[in-house]
Structures are given as C-alpha cells and as structure tokens.
C-alpha cells in the first residue's frame, strides 16, 4: 500500500519500494503511515474510499486484522463488523475501498503483511 499525496492522500496499491510512504505502523487499532505519522488510515463512510486523514479517534479509523493462511484481512470499525479493506477491481486495479465481507471474504480482500523488526 502507498499514500498518493498527489491524490488527496488516497491509499493505493503500488510496486514495492523502500520509501516510507509504503511503510505502516499498527498502533493500537490505528494504522499510520511512517512518512505521515499524524495521519491515520481512514474509511470515508459516504464514498467507501480509503485515504490518510488526520487521526481523530473515530471508529472509521479503527482497523482490526485477521491473519489467515491466505493473507491478512483488515476489518474497519469493529472486529466483527462485515466491512473490509478491498482492492477495487474496477479501473486501474490500484485503488482501495471498503466493502462488505460479512458472509464471504473474497481474494481481493486478503493482503500480504510483511513484518520488519
């Protein structure tokens, strides 16, 4: 995942680099970018868009990860709510959004998580 500062801090999928804009910190239930430590991964409930916004303590910035054999699943607002981070398969295949995952988690809702010490 990368922060696209040229596009309202939208979060997108991009080729891996060593840049801080692709490094993330899980702090409590918040996901922060290493380059912009005052910003949190934010779900816009009106558009389902995912971007980096100023951390505000609201539940639309609370993320819960479920590790599976096939990748991590990021749920928003509640560990049991049926809304998950999703790769948008329309268009360029780089955009992220939040979609339903209550009954079935799809392949485009599972992400590799690489942990560095």
C-alpha positions in Angstrom: 0.0 0.0 0.0 1.2 3.5 -0.8 0.0 7.0 0.1 -0.7 9.0 -3.0 -0.1 12.6 -1.8 -1.0 13.9 -5.3 -4.5 12.5 -5.0 -5.9 13.7 -1.6 -3.8 11.2 0.3 -5.7 8.2 -1.2 -4.2 4.9 -0.4 -3.4 2.8 -3.4 -1.6 -0.5 -4.3 1.7 0.1 -5.9 5.0 -1.6 -6.7 7.1 -2.1 -3.6 9.9 0.4 -3.0 11.8 1.3 0.1 10.0 4.6 0.6 8.5 5.5 4.0 5.1 6.2 2.2 4.9 2.4 1.8 5.7 1.5 5.4 3.0 1.2 8.0 2.7 1.2 11.8 -0.1 -0.6 13.7 -0.6 1.5 16.8 -3.5 0.1 18.9 -6.3 -0.2 16.3 -4.8 2.6 14.2 -2.8 2.2 11.0 -0.4 5.0 10.5 2.0 5.7 7.6 5.7 6.0 8.6 6.1 9.1 6.4 3.0 10.9 7.7 2.8 10.0 11.4 0.0 12.4 12.2 -2.3 10.7 9.6 -4.4 7.5 10.1 -5.9 5.1 7.6 -9.4 6.5 7.2 -12.6 5.0 5.8 -15.0 7.6 4.3 -18.4 6.1 5.1 -20.1 8.2 2.4 -17.9 7.0 -0.5 -16.2 3.9 0.9 -12.9 5.4 -0.2 -9.8 4.8 1.9 -7.3 7.6 2.5 -4.9 9.0 5.1 -6.6 11.7 7.3 -5.6 13.5 10.5 -6.0 11.0 13.4 -9.3 11.8 15.1 -10.1 8.8 17.4 -13.3 7.9 15.4 -14.3 4.3 14.7 -13.8 4.8 10.9 -10.1 4.8 11.7 -10.2 1.7 13.8 -8.8 -1.4 12.0 -8.7 -5.0 13.1 -6.6 -7.6 11.3 -7.4 -11.3 11.0 -4.4 -13.4 9.9 -5.3 -16.3 7.7 -3.3 -18.8 5.7 -4.0 -16.8 2.6 -3.3 -13.3 3.9 -4.4 -10.6 6.3 -8.0 -9.3 6.4 -8.4 -5.7 7.6 -11.8 -5.1 9.1 -12.9 -1.5 9.9 -14.8 -0.1 12.9 -15.3 -3.4 14.7 -13.6 -6.8 14.7 -16.9 -8.4 13.9 -18.5 -5.9 11.5 -18.8 -7.0 8.0 -16.8 -4.3 6.3 -13.2 -4.9 5.0 -10.4 -3.2 3.1 -10.8 -4.2 -0.5 -8.8 -3.9 -3.7 -11.1 -2.2 -6.2 -11.2 -4.5 -9.3 -12.8 -1.7 -11.5 -10.5 0.5 -13.4 -6.7 0.6 -12.7 -6.6 -2.2 -10.0 -4.7 0.1 -7.7 -7.5 1.8 -5.7 -8.6 0.6 -2.3 -12.1 0.9 -0.8 -14.2 -0.7 1.9 -16.8 -3.4 1.0 -19.0 -6.0 2.6 -17.2 -9.1 3.8 -19.7 -10.4 6.4 -20.5 -13.7 4.8 -17.7 -14.3 2.4 -14.2 -12.8 2.3 -13.0 -12.5 -1.4 -9.5 -12.9 -2.7 -9.2 -9.1 -3.3 -9.8 -8.6 0.5 -6.7 -10.5 1.6 -3.4 -8.8 1.8 0.2 -10.0 2.4 1.6 -8.5 5.6 5.4 -8.3 5.9 6.6 -7.5 9.4 10.0 -5.9 9.9 11.8 -5.7 13.2 
